[in-house]
Every structure is written in structure tokens, then in C-alpha cells.
């Protein structure tokens, strides 16, 4: 084969390999971005549908039932805050009680 033709073939082969490498790198970069874009779009669509459903339910439920639901919601919130406060107040006392009992059992000063 002609040496000049071989050089041209080699040059073209190198250029094609370089081009393919660039394409692969670009695809590797774009695939995760595309997937994240699709996920975000689906999340936005779900949020949109949820807001429509909430509005529809709100419009369909009579006001008395809505008032009852809000009352129950407020009652549950107050119970949760009481339980949280009780737990927050009791845990340090319980831990101090355990420490004191441990020191007494070991013969140390409390």
C-alpha cells in the first residue's frame, strides 16, 4: 500500500477515535444530568397533582367536617407537644437518678 495513503488512513483513524472519545465523555456527563432533570420534573408533576387533589378535597368537604378535622389536628399537635415536653423533662432526671444509683452502689459520694 502507498505510504501516503497509510498516513491518511492512520490520521483519519486517530481523528475518528478522538471524536468517539469526546462523544463518550459527553454522554457520560449528560446521562446523570438528564436523569436528575427527569426526576425533578416527575417530582414537580407529583407536587402539582397533590396540590390539585388537596384543593379538590378542600372544596368538596363541607365546612363542618373541615372544622372537625382542624380541631382534631390541633388536639393531636397539643398532645404531641405535651409528650415531647414530658420526655424532654424526664430523660435528664432519669439519667441523673441512674448516675446517683450507680455512684451509691459503687460506694462513691453522690
Phi and psi in radians as a Rosetta constraint file:
Dihedral C 1 N 2 CA 2 C 2 CIRCULARHARMONIC -1.209 0.35
Dihedral N 2 CA 2 C 2 N 3 CIRCULARHARMONIC 2.319 0.35
Dihedral C 2 N 3 CA 3 C 3 CIRCULARHARMONIC -1.050 0.35
Dihedral N 3 CA 3 C 3 N 4 CIRCULARHARMONIC -0.652 0.35
Dihedral C 3 N 4 CA 4 C 4 CIRCULARHARMONIC -1.145 0.35
Dihedral N 4 CA 4 C 4 N 5 CIRCULARHARMONIC -0.703 0.35
Dihedral C 4 N 5 CA 5 C 5 CIRCULARHARMONIC -1.137 0.35
Dihedral N 5 CA 5 C 5 N 6 CIRCULARHARMONIC -0.669 0.35
Dihedral C 5 N 6 CA 6 C 6 CIRCULARHARMONIC -1.109 0.35
Dihedral N 6 CA 6 C 6 N 7 CIRCULARHARMONIC -0.747 0.35
Dihedral C 6 N 7 CA 7 C 7 CIRCULARHARMONIC -1.094 0.35
Dihedral N 7 CA 7 C 7 N 8 CIRCULARHARMONIC -0.732 0.35
Dihedral C 7 N 8 CA 8 C 8 CIRCULARHARMONIC -1.107 0.35
Dihedral N 8 CA 8 C 8 N 9 CIRCULARHARMONIC -0.743 0.35
Dihedral C 8 N 9 CA 9 C 9 CIRCULARHARMONIC -1.099 0.35
Dihedral N 9 CA 9 C 9 N 10 CIRCULARHARMONIC -0.762 0.35
Dihedral C 9 N 10 CA 10 C 10 CIRCULARHARMONIC -1.105 0.35
Dihedral N 10 CA 10 C 10 N 11 CIRCULARHARMONIC -0.757 0.35
Dihedral C 10 N 11 CA 11 C 11 CIRCULARHARMONIC -1.084 0.35
Dihedral N 11 CA 11 C 11 N 12 CIRCULARHARMONIC -0.804 0.35
Dihedral C 11 N 12 CA 12 C 12 CIRCULARHARMONIC -1.115 0.35
Dihedral N 12 CA 12 C 12 N 13 CIRCULARHARMONIC -0.728 0.35
Dihedral C 12 N 13 CA 13 C 13 CIRCULARHARMONIC -1.068 0.35
Dihedral N 13 CA 13 C 13 N 14 CIRCULARHARMONIC -0.757 0.35
Dihedral C 13 N 14 CA 14 C 14 CIRCULARHARMONIC -1.118 0.35
Dihedral N 14 CA 14 C 14 N 15 CIRCULARHARMONIC -0.728 0.35
Dihedral C 14 N 15 CA 15 C 15 CIRCULARHARMONIC -1.114 0.35
Dihedral N 15 CA 15 C 15 N 16 CIRCULARHARMONIC -0.733 0.35
Dihedral C 15 N 16 CA 16 C 16 CIRCULARHARMONIC -1.134 0.35
Dihedral N 16 CA 16 C 16 N 17 CIRCULARHARMONIC -0.756 0.35
Dihedral C 16 N 17 CA 17 C 17 CIRCULARHARMONIC -1.057 0.35
Dihedral N 17 CA 17 C 17 N 18 CIRCULARHARMONIC -0.739 0.35
Dihedral C 17 N 18 CA 18 C 18 CIRCULARHARMONIC -1.119 0.35
Dihedral N 18 CA 18 C 18 N 19 CIRCULARHARMONIC -0.754 0.35
Dihedral C 18 N 19 CA 19 C 19 CIRCULARHARMONIC -1.084 0.35
Dihedral N 19 CA 19 C 19 N 20 CIRCULARHARMONIC -0.792 0.35
Dihedral C 19 N 20 CA 20 C 20 CIRCULARHARMONIC -1.082 0.35
Dihedral N 20 CA 20 C 20 N 21 CIRCULARHARMONIC -0.694 0.35
Dihedral C 20 N 21 CA 21 C 21 CIRCULARHARMONIC -1.095 0.35
Dihedral N 21 CA 21 C 21 N 22 CIRCULARHARMONIC -0.752 0.35
Dihedral C 21 N 22 CA 22 C 22 CIRCULARHARMONIC -1.110 0.35
Dihedral N 22 CA 22 C 22 N 23 CIRCULARHARMONIC -0.743 0.35
Dihedral C 22 N 23 CA 23 C 23 CIRCULARHARMONIC -1.084 0.35
Dihedral N 23 CA 23 C 23 N 24 CIRCULARHARMONIC -0.781 0.35
Dihedral C 23 N 24 CA 24 C 24 CIRCULARHARMONIC -1.065 0.35
Dihedral N 24 CA 24 C 24 N 25 CIRCULARHARMONIC -0.765 0.35
Dihedral C 24 N 25 CA 25 C 25 CIRCULARHARMONIC -1.114 0.35
Dihedral N 25 CA 25 C 25 N 26 CIRCULARHARMONIC -0.740 0.35
Dihedral C 25 N 26 CA 26 C 26 CIRCULARHARMONIC -1.102 0.35
Dihedral N 26 CA 26 C 26 N 27 CIRCULARHARMONIC -0.749 0.35
Dihedral C 26 N 27 CA 27 C 27 CIRCULARHARMONIC -1.132 0.35
Dihedral N 27 CA 27 C 27 N 28 CIRCULARHARMONIC -0.764 0.35
Dihedral C 27 N 28 CA 28 C 28 CIRCULARHARMONIC -1.041 0.35
Dihedral N 28 CA 28 C 28 N 29 CIRCULARHARMONIC -0.574 0.35
Dihedral C 28 N 29 CA 29 C 29 CIRCULARHARMONIC -1.360 0.35
Dihedral N 29 CA 29 C 29 N 30 CIRCULARHARMONIC -0.648 0.35
Dihedral C 29 N 30 CA 30 C 30 CIRCULARHARMONIC -1.432 0.35
Dihedral N 30 CA 30 C 30 N 31 CIRCULARHARMONIC -0.505 0.35
Dihedral C 30 N 31 CA 31 C 31 CIRCULARHARMONIC -1.045 0.35
Dihedral N 31 CA 31 C 31 N 32 CIRCULARHARMONIC -0.912 0.35
Dihedral C 31 N 32 CA 32 C 32 CIRCULARHARMONIC -1.069 0.35
Dihedral N 32 CA 32 C 32 N 33 CIRCULARHARMONIC -0.651 0.35
Dihedral C 32 N 33 CA 33 C 33 CIRCULARHARMONIC -1.137 0.35
Dihedral N 33 CA 33 C 33 N 34 CIRCULARHARMONIC -0.705 0.35
Dihedral C 33 N 34 CA 34 C 34 CIRCULARHARMONIC -1.147 0.35
Dihedral N 34 CA 34 C 34 N 35 CIRCULARHARMONIC -0.741 0.35
Dihedral C 34 N 35 CA 35 C 35 CIRCULARHARMONIC -1.084 0.35
Dihedral N 35 CA 35 C 35 N 36 CIRCULARHARMONIC -0.791 0.35
Dihedral C 35 N 36 CA 36 C 36 CIRCULARHARMONIC -1.107 0.35
Dihedral N 36 CA 36 C 36 N 37 CIRCULARHARMONIC -0.661 0.35
Dihedral C 36 N 37 CA 37 C 37 CIRCULARHARMONIC -1.095 0.35
Dihedral N 37 CA 37 C 37 N 38 CIRCULARHARMONIC -0.747 0.35
Dihedral C 37 N 38 CA 38 C 38 CIRCULARHARMONIC -1.118 0.35
Dihedral N 38 CA 38 C 38 N 39 CIRCULARHARMONIC -0.745 0.35
Dihedral C 38 N 39 CA 39 C 39 CIRCULARHARMONIC -1.091 0.35
Dihedral N 39 CA 39 C 39 N 40 CIRCULARHARMONIC -0.785 0.35
Dihedral C 39 N 40 CA 40 C 40 CIRCULARHARMONIC -1.102 0.35
Dihedral N 40 CA 40 C 40 N 41 CIRCULARHARMONIC -0.675 0.35
Dihedral C 40 N 41 CA 41 C 41 CIRCULARHARMONIC -1.129 0.35
Dihedral N 41 CA 41 C 41 N 42 CIRCULARHARMONIC -0.738 0.35
Dihedral C 41 N 42 CA 42 C 42 CIRCULARHARMONIC -1.125 0.35
Dihedral N 42 CA 42 C 42 N 43 CIRCULARHARMONIC -0.723 0.35
Dihedral C 42 N 43 CA 43 C 43 CIRCULARHARMONIC -1.072 0.35
Dihedral N 43 CA 43 C 43 N 44 CIRCULARHARMONIC -0.743 0.35
Dihedral C 43 N 44 CA 44 C 44 CIRCULARHARMONIC -1.110 0.35
Dihedral N 44 CA 44 C 44 N 45 CIRCULARHARMONIC -0.698 0.35
Dihedral C 44 N 45 CA 45 C 45 CIRCULARHARMONIC -1.135 0.35
Dihedral N 45 CA 45 C 45 N 46 CIRCULARHARMONIC -0.754 0.35
Dihedral C 45 N 46 CA 46 C 46 CIRCULARHARMONIC -1.090 0.35
Dihedral N 46 CA 46 C 46 N 47 CIRCULARHARMONIC -0.769 0.35
Dihedral C 46 N 47 CA 47 C 47 CIRCULARHARMONIC -1.044 0.35
Dihedral N 47 CA 47 C 47 N 48 CIRCULARHARMONIC -0.708 0.35
Dihedral C 47 N 48 CA 48 C 48 CIRCULARHARMONIC -1.089 0.35
Dihedral N 48 CA 48 C 48 N 49 CIRCULARHARMONIC -0.813 0.35
Dihedral C 48 N 49 CA 49 C 49 CIRCULARHARMONIC -1.117 0.35
Dihedral N 49 CA 49 C 49 N 50 CIRCULARHARMONIC -0.683 0.35
Dihedral C 49 N 50 CA 50 C 50 CIRCULARHARMONIC -1.090 0.35
Dihedral N 50 CA 50 C 50 N 51 CIRCULARHARMONIC -0.752 0.35
Dihedral C 50 N 51 CA 51 C 51 CIRCULARHARMONIC -1.121 0.35
Dihedral N 51 CA 51 C 51 N 52 CIRCULARHARMONIC -0.658 0.35
Dihedral C 51 N 52 CA 52 C 52 CIRCULARHARMONIC -1.139 0.35
Dihedral N 52 CA 52 C 52 N 53 CIRCULARHARMONIC -0.765 0.35
Dihedral C 52 N 53 CA 53 C 53 CIRCULARHARMONIC -1.108 0.35
Dihedral N 53 CA 53 C 53 N 54 CIRCULARHARMONIC -0.760 0.35
Dihedral C 53 N 54 CA 54 C 54 CIRCULARHARMONIC -1.055 0.35
Dihedral N 54 CA 54 C 54 N 55 CIRCULARHARMONIC -0.780 0.35
Dihedral C 54 N 55 CA 55 C 55 CIRCULARHARMONIC -1.127 0.35
Dihedral N 55 CA 55 C 55 N 56 CIRCULARHARMONIC -0.725 0.35
Dihedral C 55 N 56 CA 56 C 56 CIRCULARHARMONIC -1.107 0.35
Dihedral N 56 CA 56 C 56 N 57 CIRCULARHARMONIC -0.788 0.35
Dihedral C 56 N 57 CA 57 C 57 CIRCULARHARMONIC -1.093 0.35
Dihedral N 57 CA 57 C 57 N 58 CIRCULARHARMONIC -0.763 0.35
Dihedral C 57 N 58 CA 58 C 58 CIRCULARHARMONIC -1.051 0.35
Dihedral N 58 CA 58 C 58 N 59 CIRCULARHARMONIC -0.665 0.35
Dihedral C 58 N 59 CA 59 C 59 CIRCULARHARMONIC -1.288 0.35
Dihedral N 59 CA 59 C 59 N 60 CIRCULARHARMONIC -0.529 0.35
Dihedral C 59 N 60 CA 60 C 60 CIRCULARHARMONIC -1.465 0.35
Dihedral N 60 CA 60 C 60 N 61 CIRCULARHARMONIC -0.546 0.35
Dihedral C 60 N 61 CA 61 C 61 CIRCULARHARMONIC -1.321 0.35
Dihedral N 61 CA 61 C 61 N 62 CIRCULARHARMONIC 2.296 0.35
Dihedral C 61 N 62 CA 62 C 62 CIRCULARHARMONIC -1.101 0.35
Dihedral N 62 CA 62 C 62 N 63 CIRCULARHARMONIC 2.734 0.35
Dihedral C 62 N 63 CA 63 C 63 CIRCULARHARMONIC -1.107 0.35
Dihedral N 63 CA 63 C 63 N 64 CIRCULARHARMONIC -0.572 0.35
Dihedral C 63 N 64 CA 64 C 64 CIRCULARHARMONIC -1.153 0.35
Dihedral N 64 CA 64 C 64 N 65 CIRCULARHARMONIC -0.731 0.35
Dihedral C 64 N 65 CA 65 C 65 CIRCULARHARMONIC -1.162 0.35
Dihedral N 65 CA 65 C 65 N 66 CIRCULARHARMONIC -0.671 0.35
Dihedral C 65 N 66 CA 66 C 66 CIRCULARHARMONIC -1.078 0.35
Dihedral N 66 CA 66 C 66 N 67 CIRCULARHARMONIC -0.717 0.35
Dihedral C 66 N 67 CA 67 C 67 CIRCULARHARMONIC -1.115 0.35
Dihedral N 67 CA 67 C 67 N 68 CIRCULARHARMONIC -0.721 0.35
Dihedral C 67 N 68 CA 68 C 68 CIRCULARHARMONIC -1.116 0.35
Dihedral N 68 CA 68 C 68 N 69 CIRCULARHARMONIC -0.740 0.35
Dihedral C 68 N 69 CA 69 C 69 CIRCULARHARMONIC -1.089 0.35
Dihedral N 69 CA 69 C 69 N 70 CIRCULARHARMONIC -0.765 0.35
Dihedral C 69 N 70 CA 70 C 70 CIRCULARHARMONIC -1.119 0.35
Dihedral N 70 CA 70 C 70 N 71 CIRCULARHARMONIC -0.676 0.35
Dihedral C 70 N 71 CA 71 C 71 CIRCULARHARMONIC -1.110 0.35
Dihedral N 71 CA 71 C 71 N 72 CIRCULARHARMONIC -0.796 0.35
Dihedral C 71 N 72 CA 72 C 72 CIRCULARHARMONIC -1.105 0.35
Dihedral N 72 CA 72 C 72 N 73 CIRCULARHARMONIC -0.716 0.35
Dihedral C 72 N 73 CA 73 C 73 CIRCULARHARMONIC -1.058 0.35
Dihedral N 73 CA 73 C 73 N 74 CIRCULARHARMONIC -0.793 0.35
Dihedral C 73 N 74 CA 74 C 74 CIRCULARHARMONIC -1.124 0.35
Dihedral N 74 CA 74 C 74 N 75 CIRCULARHARMONIC -0.688 0.35
Dihedral C 74 N 75 CA 75 C 75 CIRCULARHARMONIC -1.114 0.35
Dihedral N 75 CA 75 C 75 N 76 CIRCULARHARMONIC -0.785 0.35
Dihedral C 75 N 76 CA 76 C 76 CIRCULARHARMONIC -1.098 0.35
Dihedral N 76 CA 76 C 76 N 77 CIRCULARHARMONIC -0.727 0.35
Dihedral C 76 N 77 CA 77 C 77 CIRCULARHARMONIC -1.052 0.35
Dihedral N 77 CA 77 C 77 N 78 CIRCULARHARMONIC -0.731 0.35
Dihedral C 77 N 78 CA 78 C 78 CIRCULARHARMONIC -1.181 0.35
Dihedral N 78 CA 78 C 78 N 79 CIRCULARHARMONIC -0.685 0.35
Dihedral C 78 N 79 CA 79 C 79 CIRCULARHARMONIC -1.097 0.35
Dihedral N 79 CA 79 C 79 N 80 CIRCULARHARMONIC -0.725 0.35
Dihedral C 79 N 80 CA 80 C 80 CIRCULARHARMONIC -1.103 0.35
Dihedral N 80 CA 80 C 80 N 81 CIRCULARHARMONIC -0.728 0.35
Dihedral C 80 N 81 CA 81 C 81 CIRCULARHARMONIC -1.151 0.35
Dihedral N 81 CA 81 C 81 N 82 CIRCULARHARMONIC -0.641 0.35
Dihedral C 81 N 82 CA 82 C 82 CIRCULARHARMONIC -1.126 0.35
Dihedral N 82 CA 82 C 82 N 83 CIRCULARHARMONIC -0.783 0.35
Dihedral C 82 N 83 CA 83 C 83 CIRCULARHARMONIC -1.104 0.35
Dihedral N 83 CA 83 C 83 N 84 CIRCULARHARMONIC -0.754 0.35
Dihedral C 83 N 84 CA 84 C 84 CIRCULARHARMONIC -1.079 0.35
Dihedral N 84 CA 84 C 84 N 85 CIRCULARHARMONIC -0.755 0.35
Dihedral C 84 N 85 CA 85 C 85 CIRCULARHARMONIC -1.130 0.35
Dihedral N 85 CA 85 C 85 N 86 CIRCULARHARMONIC -0.735 0.35
Dihedral C 85 N 86 CA 86 C 86 CIRCULARHARMONIC -1.081 0.35
Dihedral N 86 CA 86 C 86 N 87 CIRCULARHARMONIC -0.799 0.35
Dihedral C 86 N 87 CA 87 C 87 CIRCULARHARMONIC -1.100 0.35
Dihedral N 87 CA 87 C 87 N 88 CIRCULARHARMONIC -0.766 0.35
Dihedral C 87 N 88 CA 88 C 88 CIRCULARHARMONIC -1.094 0.35
Dihedral N 88 CA 88 C 88 N 89 CIRCULARHARMONIC -0.650 0.35
Dihedral C 88 N 89 CA 89 C 89 CIRCULARHARMONIC -1.343 0.35
Dihedral N 89 CA 89 C 89 N 90 CIRCULARHARMONIC -0.617 0.35
Dihedral C 89 N 90 CA 90 C 90 CIRCULARHARMONIC -1.410 0.35
Dihedral N 90 CA 90 C 90 N 91 CIRCULARHARMONIC -0.607 0.35
Dihedral C 90 N 91 CA 91 C 91 CIRCULARHARMONIC -1.074 0.35
Dihedral N 91 CA 91 C 91 N 92 CIRCULARHARMONIC -0.829 0.35
Dihedral C 91 N 92 CA 92 C 92 CIRCULARHARMONIC -1.079 0.35
Dihedral N 92 CA 92 C 92 N 93 CIRCULARHARMONIC -0.681 0.35
Dihedral C 92 N 93 CA 93 C 93 CIRCULARHARMONIC -1.106 0.35
Dihedral N 93 CA 93 C 93 N 94 CIRCULARHARMONIC -0.728 0.35
Dihedral C 93 N 94 CA 94 C 94 CIRCULARHARMONIC -1.130 0.35
Dihedral N 94 CA 94 C 94 N 95 CIRCULARHARMONIC -0.739 0.35
Dihedral C 94 N 95 CA 95 C 95 CIRCULARHARMONIC -1.132 0.35
Dihedral N 95 CA 95 C 95 N 96 CIRCULARHARMONIC -0.746 0.35
Dihedral C 95 N 96 CA 96 C 96 CIRCULARHARMONIC -1.106 0.35
Dihedral N 96 CA 96 C 96 N 97 CIRCULARHARMONIC -0.679 0.35
Dihedral C 96 N 97 CA 97 C 97 CIRCULARHARMONIC -1.087 0.35
Dihedral N 97 CA 97 C 97 N 98 CIRCULARHARMONIC -0.740 0.35
Dihedral C 97 N 98 CA 98 C 98 CIRCULARHARMONIC -1.145 0.35
Dihedral N 98 CA 98 C 98 N 99 CIRCULARHARMONIC -0.689 0.35
Dihedral C 98 N 99 CA 99 C 99 CIRCULARHARMONIC -1.137 0.35
Dihedral N 99 CA 99 C 99 N 100 CIRCULARHARMONIC -0.780 0.35
Dihedral C 99 N 100 CA 100 C 100 CIRCULARHARMONIC -1.097 0.35
Dihedral N 100 CA 100 C 100 N 101 CIRCULARHARMONIC -0.760 0.35
Dihedral C 100 N 101 CA 101 C 101 CIRCULARHARMONIC -1.112 0.35
Dihedral N 101 CA 101 C 101 N 102 CIRCULARHARMONIC -0.655 0.35
Dihedral C 101 N 102 CA 102 C 102 CIRCULARHARMONIC -1.158 0.35
Dihedral N 102 CA 102 C 102 N 103 CIRCULARHARMONIC -0.732 0.35
Dihedral C 102 N 103 CA 103 C 103 CIRCULARHARMONIC -1.188 0.35
Dihedral N 103 CA 103 C 103 N 104 CIRCULARHARMONIC -0.673 0.35
Dihedral C 103 N 104 CA 104 C 104 CIRCULARHARMONIC -1.157 0.35
Dihedral N 104 CA 104 C 104 N 105 CIRCULARHARMONIC -0.729 0.35
Dihedral C 104 N 105 CA 105 C 105 CIRCULARHARMONIC -1.142 0.35
Dihedral N 105 CA 105 C 105 N 106 CIRCULARHARMONIC -0.534 0.35
Dihedral C 105 N 106 CA 106 C 106 CIRCULARHARMONIC -1.526 0.35
Dihedral N 106 CA 106 C 106 N 107 CIRCULARHARMONIC -0.087 0.35
Dihedral C 106 N 107 CA 107 C 107 CIRCULARHARMONIC 1.499 0.35
Dihedral N 107 CA 107 C 107 N 108 CIRCULARHARMONIC 0.243 0.35
Dihedral C 107 N 108 CA 108 C 108 CIRCULARHARMONIC -1.543 0.35
Dihedral N 108 CA 108 C 108 N 109 CIRCULARHARMONIC 2.996 0.35
Dihedral C 108 N 109 CA 109 C 109 CIRCULARHARMONIC -1.475 0.35
Dihedral N 109 CA 109 C 109 N 110 CIRCULARHARMONIC 2.408 0.35
